């Protein structure tokens, strides 16, 4: 969420979201270009492996990982 400060400023009446990028997100929060480049280089050096804590968050967040999401959506709309 590259524009968090702008978003919060323009939507100050909102009370937040159910999803916190910091607590629930699937990777580090990067706030500037230099940080981003360094993180990309770091991931290149680690063969693009996702860190364990982010893998765990993904497993908890996504109920199913069976590649049948489109089929489920189609069937639910068909009724």
N, C-alpha and C positions, 0 to 999 in steps of 0.2 A: 504494500500500500504506500506507494511513493509520495502521495499527496495527503498524508494523514492530517497534518496541521491545517491545510487548506480545507479539507473536508470537515474537520471539527469546527473551524471558524464559520463556515457557511451553513452548517447543520447543527448549530449549538443547541437547538431545542431537543435533539435526539438524545436518548439516555444510553447510548452505546448499542452494542450488538450482542447476540448470543455467542458470537465467535470472536475470540481474541487472537489476533495474529501472534501476539507475544506468547500466550499460554497454550494455544491450540494449533498454531500454524505448522506447516510442513517443512519449514526451513528458517534460517536466520532472517531477521529483519535487517535489511541493508538500506542505509540512508543516504549514501553518497557514491559517486562514480568510482572513487579510488577503492572504497570498501568492496564494491561489486567486482571490480577487476581482480582484486586480491582473492576474493572468495572463489571466483571462477578458476583462477590459477590453482588454488588449493584443491578444488574438486577435480581438476584435470590430473593433478598429482596423485589423487586417491582413486583413480580409475572411475570417477563419477559415482562412487558409492554414497548412498544417503546415510547420514548418521543415524545410529540406532534409536535415539530418542525421537527423531522425526518419523522413522519407520513405525515405531510403536504408536505414535499419534495417528498415523494413517490407518493402521489396523483397527484402532478404536473408533475412528470417525466413519470409515466406510464399512457399512454393514456387510455388503457382499462384494466380492471381487471375482465374479464369474463371467464377466463379459456379456451379460444378458440384460443389461439395463434398458436398452432400446426395446427389447422384446417385452419386458415388464411394463414399460410406459405404454406401448402400443396396446397391450392386452387390457390395461386399466382404462384406457380411453374408449375401447371398443364396447365396453359394457353399457 
